[in-house]
Amino acid sequence: MTKRRSVNAAWVGFLIPGALAGCVLATDTSTIDRPDASDVTPDVPVDPCAQGGAPWCVAAGAARVACDAGMPVLELCAYGCVDGECASRCTGETACSEDGGATVECGPDGGVRATAPCPTGYACVGGGCRAADTCVGGSRCDGAGTLELCDPRGVLEVSVDCGGECSRTWPDLDGDGWGDGARDALVQCGAPVDRVASNPYDCDDDRASDDACEGYTLVEPATFVMGTSSDDANPVPADEAQHRVAVSRAFFVAQTEVTQRRWGALSGTARVPALHADCDECPVERVNWFEALRFANRASEAGGYSACYVLSECTGEFGAGCEPGEETCTGYRCDRVELVAECDGFRLPTEGEWELAARAGTTGAFSGTLEDSAWYRDTVAEPRETQPVGGLTANAFGLYDVHGNVAEWTLDLLVPYEGSLDVATLDPVVFGGPADITSGAARVVRGGAFNNFADACRSAKRAPLQPAARVSTVGLRLVRSAPVL
């Protein structure tokens, strides 16, 4: 099975796999440079079809280009290109799978003898896995004013000299600064035109009446090292071993913890459960894990999104808090909790998502200087209590109070990490089964609180808490999955 795409010398069109599609460039043929020989071999003439050229191999033998009605047509070859033609069977010692995600070992009869998937972040090209983190399945501006067209295996096909200015944008239908990723991306020379955005993920789905974008930051898919290094804690806690994690789907994360004002507006409860009450902009607390899930569903309903959880066989009063003056108590629990696949509503972050967002590209114990960015034991005077959100310095992703103020519920059970630094674990989540729900197995809270010492506020610090526990130092921060592009 092959895939076809056209590249014309008078115009350059590119189809991005998935929901993102298309860029049409009006450009003179003299602006098209030949690709770097290290990326595409052999060199491609500027306009070979005008000279009636024969088919030729490109992309390290992973594809061929033939002329059709005077227009070059790119064809990806599952088993490689030989003398300008796609091989009909597995040739040589190794080749690539049809989707480019694995290497295949060729048998003497031309059949596939064995396959070996490429690690996360790599793609198969010319029979071997290569890094594929800069030029995969799309068009891009290289940062120096050159537009590059790339094939789905991460190989540069052709570059267009934009004279120093290149832009990649999406339509912005409601003018809120967020693009609509379900529509065509425009990669062009020159500055973007009006009502376009550099970000394809529109968190309010272009509904002009919805303010869901306000107060949320987009976190792009990324691979990072999760856990604690010996520089940050010695000895490293047994349940915080470093390992590589890949978060494959973009998500929106709230810039602040859920406030008492937001809880009161969406929860439907008669009162705010917080111990440190009468502070609308302080984070809500004394909310347990079950209540956090139900509140996320309420936020989804209010925004017109699908709920991410089904809670049933519940007992106790939702959002009732504790007795006046009590710092902790238990209440409201559900014996059945189910995840809703592909929900588009609000939810709790997984541990991996939480740490990726909290670190914001940093690798140390904290994402910033604690004295400037965290309400914790050294910055909160007696009598210690929660503080209004957003009052200190945000991390590089624009998130406030990821260290301190209140610790935050995550979705996951507290279990030892699996994985290593050699191979990235893809989208780890440990939700558990029905027995874990009914037994009250501990969930993970992150970030530390206003009364904690610095160590409890580390980016990698994990703390266990029973899901039915309401604690005056624990609240929540919501996330929402970005659309699949």
Secondary structure as a PSIPRED ss2 file (coil, helix, strand):
# PSIPRED VFORMAT (PSIPRED V4.0)

   1 M C   1.000  0.000  0.000
   2 T C   1.000  0.000  0.000
   3 K C   1.000  0.000  0.000
   4 R E   0.000  0.000  1.000
   5 R E   0.000  0.000  1.000
   6 S E   0.000  0.000  1.000
   7 V C   1.000  0.000  0.000
   8 N C   1.000  0.000  0.000
   9 A C   1.000  0.000  0.000
  10 A C   1.000  0.000  0.000
  11 W E   0.000  0.000  1.000
  12 V E   0.000  0.000  1.000
  13 G E   0.000  0.000  1.000
  14 F C   1.000  0.000  0.000
  15 L C   1.000  0.000  0.000
  16 I C   1.000  0.000  0.000
  17 P C   1.000  0.000  0.000
  18 G C   1.000  0.000  0.000
  19 A C   1.000  0.000  0.000
  20 L C   1.000  0.000  0.000
  21 A C   1.000  0.000  0.000
  22 G C   1.000  0.000  0.000
  23 C C   1.000  0.000  0.000
  24 V E   0.000  0.000  1.000
  25 L E   0.000  0.000  1.000
  26 A E   0.000  0.000  1.000
  27 T C   1.000  0.000  0.000
  28 D C   1.000  0.000  0.000
  29 T H   0.000  1.000  0.000
  30 S H   0.000  1.000  0.000
  31 T H   0.000  1.000  0.000
  32 I E   0.000  0.000  1.000
  33 D E   0.000  0.000  1.000
  34 R C   1.000  0.000  0.000
  35 P C   1.000  0.000  0.000
  36 D C   1.000  0.000  0.000
  37 A C   1.000  0.000  0.000
  38 S C   1.000  0.000  0.000
  39 D C   1.000  0.000  0.000
  40 V C   1.000  0.000  0.000
  41 T C   1.000  0.000  0.000
  42 P C   1.000  0.000  0.000
  43 D C   1.000  0.000  0.000
  44 V C   1.000  0.000  0.000
  45 P C   1.000  0.000  0.000
  46 V C   1.000  0.000  0.000
  47 D C   1.000  0.000  0.000
  48 P H   0.000  1.000  0.000
  49 C H   0.000  1.000  0.000
  50 A H   0.000  1.000  0.000
  51 Q H   0.000  1.000  0.000
  52 G C   1.000  0.000  0.000
  53 G C   1.000  0.000  0.000
  54 A C   1.000  0.000  0.000
  55 P C   1.000  0.000  0.000
  56 W E   0.000  0.000  1.000
  57 C E   0.000  0.000  1.000
  58 V E   0.000  0.000  1.000
  59 A H   0.000  1.000  0.000
  60 A H   0.000  1.000  0.000
  61 G H   0.000  1.000  0.000
  62 A C   1.000  0.000  0.000
  63 A E   0.000  0.000  1.000
  64 R E   0.000  0.000  1.000
  65 V E   0.000  0.000  1.000
  66 A E   0.000  0.000  1.000
  67 C E   0.000  0.000  1.000
  68 D E   0.000  0.000  1.000
  69 A C   1.000  0.000  0.000
  70 G C   1.000  0.000  0.000
  71 M E   0.000  0.000  1.000
  72 P E   0.000  0.000  1.000
  73 V E   0.000  0.000  1.000
  74 L E   0.000  0.000  1.000
  75 E E   0.000  0.000  1.000
  76 L E   0.000  0.000  1.000
  77 C C   1.000  0.000  0.000
  78 A C   1.000  0.000  0.000
  79 Y C   1.000  0.000  0.000
  80 G C   1.000  0.000  0.000
  81 C E   0.000  0.000  1.000
  82 V E   0.000  0.000  1.000
  83 D C   1.000  0.000  0.000
  84 G C   1.000  0.000  0.000
  85 E E   0.000  0.000  1.000
  86 C E   0.000  0.000  1.000
  87 A C   1.000  0.000  0.000
  88 S C   1.000  0.000  0.000
  89 R C   1.000  0.000  0.000
  90 C C   1.000  0.000  0.000
  91 T C   1.000  0.000  0.000
  92 G C   1.000  0.000  0.000
  93 E C   1.000  0.000  0.000
  94 T E   0.000  0.000  1.000
  95 A E   0.000  0.000  1.000
  96 C E   0.000  0.000  1.000
  97 S C   1.000  0.000  0.000
  98 E C   1.000  0.000  0.000
  99 D C   1.000  0.000  0.000
 100 G C   1.000  0.000  0.000
 101 G C   1.000  0.000  0.000
 102 A E   0.000  0.000  1.000
 103 T E   0.000  0.000  1.000
 104 V E   0.000  0.000  1.000
 105 E E   0.000  0.000  1.000
 106 C E   0.000  0.000  1.000
 107 G C   1.000  0.000  0.000
 108 P C   1.000  0.000  0.000
 109 D C   1.000  0.000  0.000
 110 G C   1.000  0.000  0.000
 111 G C   1.000  0.000  0.000
 112 V E   0.000  0.000  1.000
 113 R E   0.000  0.000  1.000
 114 A E   0.000  0.000  1.000
 115 T E   0.000  0.000  1.000
 116 A E   0.000  0.000  1.000
 117 P E   0.000  0.000  1.000
 118 C C   1.000  0.000  0.000
 119 P C   1.000  0.000  0.000
 120 T C   1.000  0.000  0.000
 121 G C   1.000  0.000  0.000
 122 Y E   0.000  0.000  1.000
 123 A E   0.000  0.000  1.000
 124 C E   0.000  0.000  1.000
 125 V E   0.000  0.000  1.000
 126 G C   1.000  0.000  0.000
 127 G C   1.000  0.000  0.000
 128 G E   0.000  0.000  1.000
 129 C E   0.000  0.000  1.000
 130 R E   0.000  0.000  1.000
 131 A E   0.000  0.000  1.000
 132 A C   1.000  0.000  0.000
 133 D C   1.000  0.000  0.000
 134 T C   1.000  0.000  0.000
 135 C C   1.000  0.000  0.000
 136 V C   1.000  0.000  0.000
 137 G C   1.000  0.000  0.000
 138 G C   1.000  0.000  0.000
 139 S E   0.000  0.000  1.000
 140 R E   0.000  0.000  1.000
 141 C E   0.000  0.000  1.000
 142 D C   1.000  0.000  0.000
 143 G C   1.000  0.000  0.000
 144 A C   1.000  0.000  0.000
 145 G C   1.000  0.000  0.000
 146 T E   0.000  0.000  1.000
 147 L E   0.000  0.000  1.000
 148 E E   0.000  0.000  1.000
 149 L E   0.000  0.000  1.000
 150 C E   0.000  0.000  1.000
 151 D C   1.000  0.000  0.000
 152 P C   1.000  0.000  0.000
 153 R C   1.000  0.000  0.000
 154 G C   1.000  0.000  0.000
 155 V C   1.000  0.000  0.000
 156 L E   0.000  0.000  1.000
 157 E E   0.000  0.000  1.000
 158 V E   0.000  0.000  1.000
 159 S E   0.000  0.000  1.000
 160 V E   0.000  0.000  1.000
 161 D E   0.000  0.000  1.000
 162 C C   1.000  0.000  0.000
 163 G C   1.000  0.000  0.000
 164 G C   1.000  0.000  0.000
 165 E C   1.000  0.000  0.000
 166 C E   0.000  0.000  1.000
 167 S E   0.000  0.000  1.000
 168 R E   0.000  0.000  1.000
 169 T E   0.000  0.000  1.000
 170 W E   0.000  0.000  1.000
 171 P E   0.000  0.000  1.000
 172 D C   1.000  0.000  0.000
 173 L C   1.000  0.000  0.000
 174 D C   1.000  0.000  0.000
 175 G C   1.000  0.000  0.000
 176 D C   1.000  0.000  0.000
 177 G C   1.000  0.000  0.000
 178 W C   1.000  0.000  0.000
 179 G C   1.000  0.000  0.000
 180 D C   1.000  0.000  0.000
 181 G C   1.000  0.000  0.000
 182 A C   1.000  0.000  0.000
 183 R C   1.000  0.000  0.000
 184 D C   1.000  0.000  0.000
 185 A C   1.000  0.000  0.000
 186 L E   0.000  0.000  1.000
 187 V E   0.000  0.000  1.000
 188 Q E   0.000  0.000  1.000
 189 C E   0.000  0.000  1.000
 190 G C   1.000  0.000  0.000
 191 A C   1.000  0.000  0.000
 192 P C   1.000  0.000  0.000
 193 V C   1.000  0.000  0.000
 194 D C   1.000  0.000  0.000
 195 R C   1.000  0.000  0.000
 196 V E   0.000  0.000  1.000
 197 A E   0.000  0.000  1.000
 198 S C   1.000  0.000  0.000
 199 N C   1.000  0.000  0.000
 200 P C   1.000  0.000  0.000
 201 Y C   1.000  0.000  0.000
 202 D C   1.000  0.000  0.000
 203 C C   1.000  0.000  0.000
 204 D C   1.000  0.000  0.000
 205 D C   1.000  0.000  0.000
 206 D C   1.000  0.000  0.000
 207 R C   1.000  0.000  0.000
 208 A C   1.000  0.000  0.000
 209 S C   1.000  0.000  0.000
 210 D C   1.000  0.000  0.000
 211 D C   1.000  0.000  0.000
 212 A C   1.000  0.000  0.000
 213 C C   1.000  0.000  0.000
 214 E C   1.000  0.000  0.000
 215 G C   1.000  0.000  0.000
 216 Y E   0.000  0.000  1.000
 217 T E   0.000  0.000  1.000
 218 L E   0.000  0.000  1.000
 219 V E   0.000  0.000  1.000
 220 E C   1.000  0.000  0.000
 221 P C   1.000  0.000  0.000
 222 A E   0.000  0.000  1.000
 223 T E   0.000  0.000  1.000
 224 F E   0.000  0.000  1.000
 225 V E   0.000  0.000  1.000
 226 M E   0.000  0.000  1.000
 227 G C   1.000  0.000  0.000
 228 T C   1.000  0.000  0.000
 229 S C   1.000  0.000  0.000
 230 S C   1.000  0.000  0.000
 231 D C   1.000  0.000  0.000
 232 D C   1.000  0.000  0.000
 233 A C   1.000  0.000  0.000
 234 N C   1.000  0.000  0.000
 235 P C   1.000  0.000  0.000
 236 V C   1.000  0.000  0.000
 237 P C   1.000  0.000  0.000
 238 A H   0.000  1.000  0.000
 239 D H   0.000  1.000  0.000
 240 E H   0.000  1.000  0.000
 241 A C   1.000  0.000  0.000
 242 Q C   1.000  0.000  0.000
 243 H E   0.000  0.000  1.000
 244 R E   0.000  0.000  1.000
 245 V E   0.000  0.000  1.000
 246 A E   0.000  0.000  1.000
 247 V E   0.000  0.000  1.000
 248 S C   1.000  0.000  0.000
 249 R C   1.000  0.000  0.000
 250 A C   1.000  0.000  0.000
 251 F E   0.000  0.000  1.000
 252 F E   0.000  0.000  1.000
 253 V E   0.000  0.000  1.000
 254 A E   0.000  0.000  1.000
 255 Q C   1.000  0.000  0.000
 256 T C   1.000  0.000  0.000
 257 E C   1.000  0.000  0.000
 258 V C   1.000  0.000  0.000
 259 T E   0.000  0.000  1.000
 260 Q H   0.000  1.000  0.000
 261 R H   0.000  1.000  0.000
 262 R H   0.000  1.000  0.000
 263 W H   0.000  1.000  0.000
 264 G H   0.000  1.000  0.000
 265 A H   0.000  1.000  0.000
 266 L H   0.000  1.000  0.000
 267 S C   1.000  0.000  0.000
 268 G C   1.000  0.000  0.000
 269 T C   1.000  0.000  0.000
 270 A C   1.000  0.000  0.000
 271 R C   1.000  0.000  0.000
 272 V C   1.000  0.000  0.000
 273 P C   1.000  0.000  0.000
 274 A C   1.000  0.000  0.000
 275 L C   1.000  0.000  0.000
 276 H C   1.000  0.000  0.000
 277 A C   1.000  0.000  0.000
 278 D C   1.000  0.000  0.000
 279 C C   1.000  0.000  0.000
 280 D C   1.000  0.000  0.000
 281 E C   1.000  0.000  0.000
 282 C C   1.000  0.000  0.000
 283 P E   0.000  0.000  1.000
 284 V C   1.000  0.000  0.000
 285 E C   1.000  0.000  0.000
 286 R C   1.000  0.000  0.000
 287 V C   1.000  0.000  0.000
 288 N C   1.000  0.000  0.000
 289 W H   0.000  1.000  0.000
 290 F H   0.000  1.000  0.000
 291 E H   0.000  1.000  0.000
 292 A H   0.000  1.000  0.000
 293 L H   0.000  1.000  0.000
 294 R H   0.000  1.000  0.000
 295 F H   0.000  1.000  0.000
 296 A H   0.000  1.000  0.000
 297 N H   0.000  1.000  0.000
 298 R H   0.000  1.000  0.000
 299 A H   0.000  1.000  0.000
 300 S H   0.000  1.000  0.000
 301 E H   0.000  1.000  0.000
 302 A H   0.000  1.000  0.000
 303 G H   0.000  1.000  0.000
 304 G C   1.000  0.000  0.000
 305 Y C   1.000  0.000  0.000
 306 S C   1.000  0.000  0.000
 307 A C   1.000  0.000  0.000
 308 C C   1.000  0.000  0.000
 309 Y E   0.000  0.000  1.000
 310 V E   0.000  0.000  1.000
 311 L E   0.000  0.000  1.000
 312 S E   0.000  0.000  1.000
 313 E E   0.000  0.000  1.000
 314 C E   0.000  0.000  1.000
 315 T E   0.000  0.000  1.000
 316 G C   1.000  0.000  0.000
 317 E C   1.000  0.000  0.000
 318 F C   1.000  0.000  0.000
 319 G C   1.000  0.000  0.000
 320 A C   1.000  0.000  0.000
 321 G C   1.000  0.000  0.000
 322 C C   1.000  0.000  0.000
 323 E C   1.000  0.000  0.000
 324 P C   1.000  0.000  0.000
 325 G C   1.000  0.000  0.000
 326 E C   1.000  0.000  0.000
 327 E C   1.000  0.000  0.000
 328 T E   0.000  0.000  1.000
 329 C E   0.000  0.000  1.000
 330 T E   0.000  0.000  1.000
 331 G C   1.000  0.000  0.000
 332 Y C   1.000  0.000  0.000
 333 R E   0.000  0.000  1.000
 334 C E   0.000  0.000  1.000
 335 D E   0.000  0.000  1.000
 336 R E   0.000  0.000  1.000
 337 V E   0.000  0.000  1.000
 338 E E   0.000  0.000  1.000
 339 L E   0.000  0.000  1.000
 340 V C   1.000  0.000  0.000
 341 A C   1.000  0.000  0.000
 342 E C   1.000  0.000  0.000
 343 C C   1.000  0.000  0.000
 344 D C   1.000  0.000  0.000
 345 G C   1.000  0.000  0.000
 346 F E   0.000  0.000  1.000
 347 R E   0.000  0.000  1.000
 348 L C   1.000  0.000  0.000
 349 P C   1.000  0.000  0.000
 350 T C   1.000  0.000  0.000
 351 E H   0.000  1.000  0.000
 352 G H   0.000  1.000  0.000
 353 E H   0.000  1.000  0.000
 354 W H   0.000  1.000  0.000
 355 E H   0.000  1.000  0.000
 356 L H   0.000  1.000  0.000
 357 A H   0.000  1.000  0.000
 358 A H   0.000  1.000  0.000
 359 R H   0.000  1.000  0.000
 360 A C   1.000  0.000  0.000
 361 G C   1.000  0.000  0.000
 362 T C   1.000  0.000  0.000
 363 T C   1.000  0.000  0.000
 364 G C   1.000  0.000  0.000
 365 A C   1.000  0.000  0.000
 366 F C   1.000  0.000  0.000
 367 S C   1.000  0.000  0.000
 368 G C   1.000  0.000  0.000
 369 T C   1.000  0.000  0.000
 370 L H   0.000  1.000  0.000
 371 E H   0.000  1.000  0.000
 372 D H   0.000  1.000  0.000
 373 S H   0.000  1.000  0.000
 374 A C   1.000  0.000  0.000
 375 W E   0.000  0.000  1.000
 376 Y C   1.000  0.000  0.000
 377 R C   1.000  0.000  0.000
 378 D C   1.000  0.000  0.000
 379 T C   1.000  0.000  0.000
 380 V C   1.000  0.000  0.000
 381 A C   1.000  0.000  0.000
 382 E C   1.000  0.000  0.000
 383 P C   1.000  0.000  0.000
 384 R C   1.000  0.000  0.000
 385 E C   1.000  0.000  0.000
 386 T C   1.000  0.000  0.000
 387 Q C   1.000  0.000  0.000
 388 P C   1.000  0.000  0.000
 389 V C   1.000  0.000  0.000
 390 G C   1.000  0.000  0.000
 391 G C   1.000  0.000  0.000
 392 L C   1.000  0.000  0.000
 393 T C   1.000  0.000  0.000
 394 A C   1.000  0.000  0.000
 395 N C   1.000  0.000  0.000
 396 A C   1.000  0.000  0.000
 397 F C   1.000  0.000  0.000
 398 G C   1.000  0.000  0.000
 399 L C   1.000  0.000  0.000
 400 Y C   1.000  0.000  0.000
 401 D C   1.000  0.000  0.000
 402 V C   1.000  0.000  0.000
 403 H C   1.000  0.000  0.000
 404 G E   0.000  0.000  1.000
 405 N C   1.000  0.000  0.000
 406 V C   1.000  0.000  0.000
 407 A E   0.000  0.000  1.000
 408 E E   0.000  0.000  1.000
 409 W E   0.000  0.000  1.000
 410 T E   0.000  0.000  1.000
 411 L E   0.000  0.000  1.000
 412 D E   0.000  0.000  1.000
 413 L E   0.000  0.000  1.000
 414 L C   1.000  0.000  0.000
 415 V C   1.000  0.000  0.000
 416 P C   1.000  0.000  0.000
 417 Y C   1.000  0.000  0.000
 418 E C   1.000  0.000  0.000
 419 G C   1.000  0.000  0.000
 420 S C   1.000  0.000  0.000
 421 L C   1.000  0.000  0.000
 422 D C   1.000  0.000  0.000
 423 V C   1.000  0.000  0.000
 424 A C   1.000  0.000  0.000
 425 T E   0.000  0.000  1.000
 426 L E   0.000  0.000  1.000
 427 D C   1.000  0.000  0.000
 428 P C   1.000  0.000  0.000
 429 V C   1.000  0.000  0.000
 430 V C   1.000  0.000  0.000
 431 F C   1.000  0.000  0.000
 432 G C   1.000  0.000  0.000
 433 G C   1.000  0.000  0.000
 434 P H   0.000  1.000  0.000
 435 A H   0.000  1.000  0.000
 436 D H   0.000  1.000  0.000
 437 I H   0.000  1.000  0.000
 438 T H   0.000  1.000  0.000
 439 S H   0.000  1.000  0.000
 440 G C   1.000  0.000  0.000
 441 A C   1.000  0.000  0.000
 442 A C   1.000  0.000  0.000
 443 R E   0.000  0.000  1.000
 444 V E   0.000  0.000  1.000
 445 V E   0.000  0.000  1.000
 446 R E   0.000  0.000  1.000
 447 G C   1.000  0.000  0.000
 448 G C   1.000  0.000  0.000
 449 A C   1.000  0.000  0.000
 450 F C   1.000  0.000  0.000
 451 N C   1.000  0.000  0.000
 452 N C   1.000  0.000  0.000
 453 F C   1.000  0.000  0.000
 454 A H   0.000  1.000  0.000
 455 D H   0.000  1.000  0.000
 456 A H   0.000  1.000  0.000
 457 C H   0.000  1.000  0.000
 458 R C   1.000  0.000  0.000
 459 S C   1.000  0.000  0.000
 460 A C   1.000  0.000  0.000
 461 K C   1.000  0.000  0.000
 462 R C   1.000  0.000  0.000
 463 A E   0.000  0.000  1.000
 464 P E   0.000  0.000  1.000
 465 L E   0.000  0.000  1.000
 466 Q C   1.000  0.000  0.000
 467 P C   1.000  0.000  0.000
 468 A C   1.000  0.000  0.000
 469 A E   0.000  0.000  1.000
 470 R E   0.000  0.000  1.000
 471 V E   0.000  0.000  1.000
 472 S C   1.000  0.000  0.000
 473 T C   1.000  0.000  0.000
 474 V E   0.000  0.000  1.000
 475 G E   0.000  0.000  1.000
 476 L C   1.000  0.000  0.000
 477 R C   1.000  0.000  0.000
 478 L C   1.000  0.000  0.000
 479 V E   0.000  0.000  1.000
 480 R E   0.000  0.000  1.000
 481 S E   0.000  0.000  1.000
 482 A C   1.000  0.000  0.000
 483 P C   1.000  0.000  0.000
 484 V C   1.000  0.000  0.000
 485 L C   1.000  0.000  0.000
